[in-house]
Every structure is written in structure tokens, then in C-alpha cells.
Amino acid sequence: MSTPRISKRTPLRPPSKNRLARHDEPDLSPGPKPDRPNDDAKPRERVIRRGARFSRDGGGEPERLQKVLARAGVASRRQIEEWVEEGRILVNDQPASLGQKIGPGDRVKLNGRLIHLRFGARSPRVLIYHKPEGEIVSRNDPEGRPTVFERLPALRRGRWLAIGRLDFNTSGLLLFTDDGNLANRMMHPRYGFEREYAVRLLGELSGEQIQALTEGIVLTDGPARFSSLRAEGGEGANRWYRVVLPEGRNREVRRMFESIGLTVSRLMRVRYGPVELPPRLKRGMWMEMPEADACRLAGLPVPQRSGTEKERPPKLRRTTMRKQQ
């Protein structure tokens, strides 16, 4: 996806390439109703209009409960499985079971409320949000802290799902979608969506420390390593680095540096998979990803436009904080 060119280079705003292409930079680590066609005619290319419903799994065929609810934006598949085990989901007024299949004629309820089901997928919506420090990635916080969901636009159906998380004191790129399948795809380790961060340290890394962080260190929840680590300069006692993780675990970047005796004074995510934080998107602002890019991200067909229909450039939006209901 394209974004405006950058006039100045700073540690947090590097020159960018194709937004939907992975980076391969040097680093310090090793390594439209048609007529019926004639038999001799070339088949027409299938045209999908914006917002049109298209079948991904046979249209009205029964599908797994978790998949249908996730696609409707109810929650992630993992969360839905937990709700099934807790007996909070009913299918035709009977407790649901894991792996159960449902069709268009089935009625599904969550905590007694009827859920609108989608069979045959629509184009997913994706929001790009620049999270500031001091917001929590949760709908409810016992401490009453501001949440990222308070800034997002309301959905008529379903709800926004956060793709990954960021700590309360971590800023940067945070993605949201109304499609649980897309959220699951981008968070599951097997798909290999990298996370890139700009890190400010109190102190400078030695060669031995760089080697340890890129070859692997052991944390309490298992081994961890940066697939890329690059120096970005700095002033005084502060030094900036760019690091890339092949997965996302709780406070992983901070814990890795703490394990070698260094403190992270600032942490900012600048890329998630093929999506980079747009330079003109300031803290507390969000923009909606173009539909074509969202479909590519989800591995779905890109809707085709007529010759007179132009795609509008994404708008940057800033919303006031609102309380969750």
C-alpha cells in the first residue's frame, strides 16, 4: 500500500518502499450482466463490486461455528472456543460444541443475545491506528485507564478486533479488523508476520550483546531472538536501534534487552507484517486501509472497479475519546 514520501529521515520514520513488500535491508544480524459466452470465447474475468458478498467456502454450506463467528467479528477463534467450553454459546437454544458446523438456518446466541451471521465473506475492513503511550489494548480496565477502542469508529455489526497488542507504555502501529479470520491469520505464528520496532536504549550494545540477541537467548517462556537488529544512531547516553521479531509475545522486546542488563526507555512499533506505520499518521489518529489492500492482506480476491469509479485516498481521522458501552 502506498503512502506519501518522506522528506526527512529520522530513527522513527525511515524511507519506505512498497508497503506490501517485506523489507530486505542490511543489518547487524547474520544473515462486470455479461452475455452467455460462446464455447470459443475467452471466459470473462469475475468482477466483484465494492462491498459485494462472495463465497469463499461454498456459500450456504455448513461451516465450523468458530469460523463463522470469527468472520462476523464476534471475537477471535481462540476466544470463541473458550466461550463454547464455558457454555456461553447456544446453537438453536442448545449448548454449542467445539467443531460444530452451522448453516444459514441456524440461530446462534452469545450470552442470550442473537448473533447476526455471515455466510460467504465480505471484504474485510482494516484500521491503521497510531497508538500513543498511555492507552491500554483492552475494552475494560479495572484501573480505569483509557483504552484504544475508545477512539475507534462504531460498527453497525460485529466489533473491532485488535491484531496483536501493545503495552501501556508502548506506542506505534496497531491494526484493527472486523474479520476474525484475518485477525487470526495475522497473529498466528505459522504465517510468519514479522513485527518491527524502533527501540531507544540507555546505553550502547556491544558486539557480544548483538550476537546474543540475534542468535538467541532464553527467557522464562522459552527462547527468543531478533531476526534483524540494526543501529540507528543517537545522542548522549541514548541509542536507537531497529529490531525485527518473527512473532509477538508479551513484552518480548523489553524482556530481551533486560536479560542483557539494558533498559528500554522508549519503544515504538513501526511495522506489522507488510503494513508500515504511515509517516503522516500522528499519535491518536487512525485511517482505514484501502479495500484492495485489505483484501490482499486477507488473501481474498480484490474487488474490481468500473472505469469511471476511482478509489479515494485514505483519510486521516482523529476521534475524541468515548466510553465503551
C-alpha positions as CSV (number, residue, x, y, z in Angstrom):
1,M,0.0,0.0,0.0
2,S,1.3,3.4,-0.8
3,T,1.9,6.3,1.5
4,P,3.4,9.8,1.0
5,R,7.1,10.1,0.6
6,I,9.2,11.1,3.5
7,S,11.1,14.3,3.3
8,K,13.3,13.8,6.4
9,R,14.8,10.7,7.8
10,T,14.6,10.1,11.5
11,P,15.1,6.9,13.5
12,L,11.3,6.6,13.8
13,R,10.5,7.5,10.1
14,P,12.8,5.6,7.7
15,P,12.5,5.8,3.9
16,S,9.9,3.3,2.9
17,K,9.5,1.1,-0.1
18,N,6.4,-0.9,-1.3
19,R,4.1,-1.0,1.7
20,L,3.0,-4.5,0.9
21,A,6.5,-5.9,0.4
22,R,8.8,-7.2,3.0
23,H,12.0,-5.4,3.7
24,D,15.3,-6.8,3.0
25,E,17.8,-4.2,4.4
26,P,21.3,-4.7,5.6
27,D,21.5,-5.1,9.3
28,L,23.8,-6.2,12.0
29,S,22.5,-9.7,12.2
30,P,23.9,-12.7,10.4
31,G,22.4,-13.4,7.8
32,P,-18.7,-6.5,-14.8
33,K,-24.7,-8.8,-16.8
34,P,-22.5,-10.4,-19.3
35,D,-23.8,-12.4,-22.4
36,R,-23.5,-16.1,-22.3
37,P,-20.1,-16.8,-23.7
38,N,-19.6,-19.0,-26.8
39,D,-17.6,-22.1,-26.5
40,D,-14.8,-20.4,-28.4
41,A,-15.0,-17.2,-26.4
42,K,-12.5,-16.4,-23.7
43,P,-14.1,-16.7,-20.2
44,R,-14.9,-13.4,-18.6
45,E,-12.9,-12.4,-15.6
46,R,-15.1,-12.5,-12.5
47,V,-15.9,-8.9,-11.2
48,I,-16.6,-8.3,-7.6
49,R,-18.1,-4.9,-6.7
50,R,-17.1,-3.0,-3.5
51,G,-18.9,-4.5,-0.5
52,A,-20.2,-7.4,-2.6
53,R,-20.7,-10.7,-1.0
54,F,-18.6,-13.5,-2.4
55,S,-18.4,-17.1,-1.4
56,R,-15.2,-18.4,0.0
57,D,-16.4,-21.8,1.2
58,G,-19.4,-22.8,-0.9
59,G,-21.8,-20.0,0.1
60,G,-24.6,-21.7,2.1
61,E,-22.7,-24.8,3.0
62,P,-22.4,-25.5,6.8
63,E,-19.2,-24.2,8.3
64,R,-17.5,-24.5,11.7
65,L,-19.0,-22.4,14.4
66,Q,-15.7,-20.8,15.4
67,K,-15.0,-19.8,11.8
68,V,-18.4,-18.2,11.2
69,L,-18.4,-16.3,14.4
70,A,-14.8,-15.1,13.9
71,R,-15.7,-13.8,10.4
72,A,-18.6,-11.9,11.8
73,G,-16.2,-10.1,14.1
74,V,-17.6,-11.6,17.3
75,A,-14.1,-12.5,18.6
76,S,-11.1,-14.5,17.8
77,R,-11.4,-18.2,17.2
78,R,-9.5,-18.9,20.5
79,Q,-11.8,-16.7,22.5
80,I,-14.9,-18.3,20.9
81,E,-13.6,-21.8,21.8
82,E,-13.3,-20.7,25.4
83,W,-16.9,-19.4,25.3
84,V,-18.1,-22.7,23.9
85,E,-16.4,-24.6,26.7
86,E,-17.9,-22.2,29.2
87,G,-21.4,-22.9,27.8
88,R,-21.9,-19.2,26.8
89,I,-22.8,-20.0,23.2
90,L,-26.1,-21.7,22.1
91,V,-27.0,-23.1,18.7
92,N,-30.7,-23.4,18.3
93,D,-31.1,-23.0,22.0
94,Q,-28.7,-25.9,22.7
95,P,-25.2,-25.7,24.1
96,A,-22.7,-25.5,21.3
97,S,-19.8,-27.9,21.0
98,L,-16.3,-27.5,19.7
99,G,-16.0,-28.2,15.9
100,Q,-19.8,-28.0,15.5
101,K,-20.9,-26.9,12.0
102,I,-23.8,-24.4,11.4
103,G,-25.6,-23.1,8.3
104,P,-27.8,-20.1,7.3
105,G,-30.9,-21.6,9.0
106,D,-29.2,-22.0,12.5
107,R,-29.7,-19.5,15.3
108,V,-26.7,-18.7,17.4
109,K,-26.8,-16.8,20.7
110,L,-23.9,-15.5,22.8
111,N,-24.9,-14.8,26.4
112,G,-28.6,-14.9,25.4
113,R,-28.2,-12.4,22.5
114,L,-28.8,-13.4,18.9
115,I,-25.8,-13.0,16.6
116,H,-26.1,-11.9,13.0
117,L,-24.3,-14.5,10.9
118,R,-22.5,-14.1,7.7
119,F,-22.2,-16.9,5.2
120,G,-20.0,-16.1,2.3
121,A,-17.4,-13.4,3.1
122,R,-17.4,-9.7,2.5
123,S,-14.3,-7.6,2.0
124,P,-12.7,-7.1,5.5
125,R,-12.3,-3.7,7.0
126,V,-8.9,-2.8,8.5
127,L,-8.0,0.2,10.5
128,I,-4.5,1.5,10.9
129,Y,-4.1,3.3,14.3
130,H,-1.1,5.2,15.8
131,K,-1.3,4.2,19.4
132,P,0.1,6.8,21.8
133,E,1.6,5.8,25.1
134,G,-0.9,5.7,28.0
135,E,-3.6,3.6,26.3
136,I,-4.4,0.0,27.1
137,V,-5.3,-2.5,24.4
138,S,-8.4,-3.8,26.2
139,R,-12.1,-2.9,26.2
140,N,-12.3,-2.7,30.0
141,D,-9.6,-1.8,32.5
142,P,-10.1,-2.2,36.3
143,E,-7.9,0.8,36.8
144,G,-10.0,3.0,34.5
145,R,-7.2,3.8,32.1
146,P,-8.0,5.0,28.6
147,T,-8.4,2.2,26.0
148,V,-7.6,2.2,22.3
149,F,-11.2,1.1,21.5
150,E,-12.5,4.5,22.8
151,R,-11.0,6.2,19.7
152,L,-12.3,3.9,17.0
153,P,-15.5,4.4,14.9
154,A,-18.6,2.5,15.8
155,L,-19.5,-0.6,13.8
156,R,-23.2,-1.4,12.9
157,R,-22.5,-5.1,13.2
158,G,-19.7,-7.0,14.9
159,R,-16.9,-5.3,16.7
160,W,-13.3,-4.2,16.1
161,L,-10.7,-6.8,16.9
162,A,-7.1,-5.8,17.7
163,I,-4.5,-7.6,15.7
164,G,-1.9,-8.2,18.3
165,R,-1.3,-6.0,21.3
166,L,1.0,-3.2,22.5
167,D,1.9,-2.5,26.1
168,F,0.5,0.5,28.0
169,N,3.9,2.3,27.6
170,T,4.5,1.3,24.0
171,S,3.4,3.4,21.1
172,G,3.1,2.9,17.3
173,L,1.3,0.8,14.8
174,L,-1.8,-1.1,15.9
175,L,-4.1,-2.8,13.4
176,F,-7.9,-3.5,13.9
177,T,-10.3,-5.5,11.8
178,D,-13.9,-6.6,11.7
179,D,-12.9,-10.0,10.4
180,G,-11.8,-12.6,12.9
181,N,-10.3,-14.9,10.3
182,L,-8.0,-12.1,9.2
183,A,-7.0,-11.3,12.8
184,N,-6.2,-15.0,13.4
185,R,-4.2,-15.2,10.2
186,M,-2.0,-12.2,11.2
187,M,-1.4,-13.3,14.8
188,H,-0.8,-17.0,14.2
189,P,3.0,-17.8,14.3
190,R,2.7,-20.2,11.3
191,Y,2.0,-17.3,8.9
192,G,5.2,-15.6,9.8
193,F,4.1,-11.9,10.1
194,E,7.1,-10.0,11.4
195,R,6.9,-7.2,13.9
196,E,9.4,-4.3,13.6
197,Y,10.2,-1.9,16.4
198,A,12.2,1.3,17.0
199,V,13.9,1.0,20.3
200,R,15.7,3.6,22.4
201,L,18.2,2.2,24.9
202,L,20.0,3.8,27.8
203,G,23.4,2.6,26.6
204,E,25.0,1.1,23.6
205,L,25.1,-2.5,22.5
206,S,28.4,-4.3,22.3
207,G,29.3,-6.8,19.7
208,E,28.8,-9.7,22.1
209,Q,25.3,-8.5,23.1
210,I,24.3,-8.1,19.4
211,Q,25.4,-11.6,18.7
212,A,23.5,-13.0,21.7
213,L,20.3,-11.2,20.8
214,T,20.4,-12.3,17.2
215,E,21.5,-15.9,17.8
216,G,19.0,-16.4,20.7
217,I,18.6,-16.0,24.4
218,V,16.4,-17.9,26.9
219,L,13.5,-16.1,28.5
220,T,11.1,-17.6,31.1
221,D,8.6,-18.5,28.4
222,G,11.2,-20.0,26.0
223,P,14.0,-19.0,23.6
224,A,13.8,-15.7,21.8
225,R,15.8,-13.9,19.1
226,F,15.8,-10.9,16.8
227,S,15.8,-11.9,13.2
228,S,17.2,-8.4,12.5
229,L,19.0,-5.8,14.6
230,R,20.3,-2.5,13.2
231,A,21.9,0.5,14.8
232,E,20.2,3.9,14.1
233,G,22.4,6.3,15.9
234,G,21.5,8.5,18.9
235,E,22.8,11.3,21.2
236,G,24.3,11.2,24.6
237,A,23.5,8.1,26.6
238,N,20.6,7.2,24.4
239,R,21.0,4.9,21.4
240,W,18.3,4.0,18.8
241,Y,18.0,0.5,17.2
242,R,15.7,-1.2,14.8
243,V,14.7,-4.8,15.7
244,V,12.6,-7.4,14.0
245,L,10.8,-10.2,15.7
246,P,9.3,-13.2,13.9
247,E,6.5,-13.5,16.4
248,G,4.8,-11.5,19.2
249,R,4.9,-12.4,22.9
250,N,4.1,-10.3,26.0
251,R,6.7,-7.6,26.5
252,E,9.2,-9.7,24.5
253,V,11.4,-6.8,23.2
254,R,11.7,-5.2,26.7
255,R,12.4,-8.6,28.3
256,M,15.1,-9.4,25.8
257,F,17.0,-6.3,26.5
258,E,16.5,-6.6,30.2
259,S,18.1,-10.0,30.1
260,I,21.4,-8.5,29.0
261,G,21.2,-5.7,31.5
262,L,19.9,-2.8,29.3
263,T,16.8,-0.7,29.9
264,V,14.4,0.3,27.1
265,S,13.5,4.0,27.6
266,R,11.2,4.1,24.5
267,L,9.5,1.5,22.3
268,M,7.5,2.0,19.1
269,R,6.2,-0.5,16.6
270,V,6.7,0.7,13.1
271,R,5.7,-2.3,11.0
272,Y,3.4,-5.4,11.3
273,G,4.0,-7.8,8.5
274,P,3.7,-5.9,5.2
275,V,2.0,-2.9,6.8
276,E,4.1,0.1,7.9
277,L,3.1,3.0,10.1
278,P,2.3,5.8,7.7
279,P,4.6,8.8,8.4
280,R,1.7,11.4,8.3
281,L,-0.4,9.4,10.8
282,K,0.2,11.1,14.1
283,R,-0.4,9.8,17.5
284,G,-4.0,9.2,18.4
285,M,-5.1,9.2,14.7
286,W,-6.4,6.4,12.6
287,M,-7.1,5.7,8.9
288,E,-8.9,2.9,7.1
289,M,-6.9,0.7,4.8
290,P,-8.0,0.8,1.2
291,E,-10.3,-2.1,0.4
292,A,-8.0,-3.6,-2.2
293,D,-5.1,-3.7,0.3
294,A,-7.3,-5.2,3.0
295,C,-8.4,-8.0,0.6
296,R,-4.7,-8.7,-0.3
297,L,-3.8,-8.8,3.3
298,A,-6.6,-11.4,3.9
299,G,-5.7,-13.4,0.8
300,L,-9.1,-12.6,-0.9
301,P,-10.0,-11.5,-4.4
302,V,-9.6,-7.8,-5.0
303,P,-12.9,-6.0,-5.9
304,Q,-12.8,-4.7,-9.4
305,R,-13.9,-1.1,-10.2
306,S,-15.6,0.3,-13.3
307,G,-13.5,2.7,-15.5
308,T,-15.3,5.8,-14.1
309,E,-15.0,4.7,-10.5
310,K,-11.9,5.9,-8.7
311,E,-10.6,4.8,-5.4
312,R,-10.5,7.6,-2.9
313,P,-7.3,8.1,-1.0
314,P,-7.5,7.1,2.7
315,K,-8.3,10.0,5.1
316,L,-6.6,10.6,8.4
317,R,-9.0,10.8,11.3
318,R,-8.7,11.9,14.9
319,T,-11.6,11.0,17.2
320,T,-12.3,12.1,20.7
321,M,-12.2,9.6,23.5
322,R,-15.6,7.9,24.1
323,K,-16.6,5.5,26.8
324,Q,-17.2,1.9,25.8
325,Q,-20.8,0.5,26.3
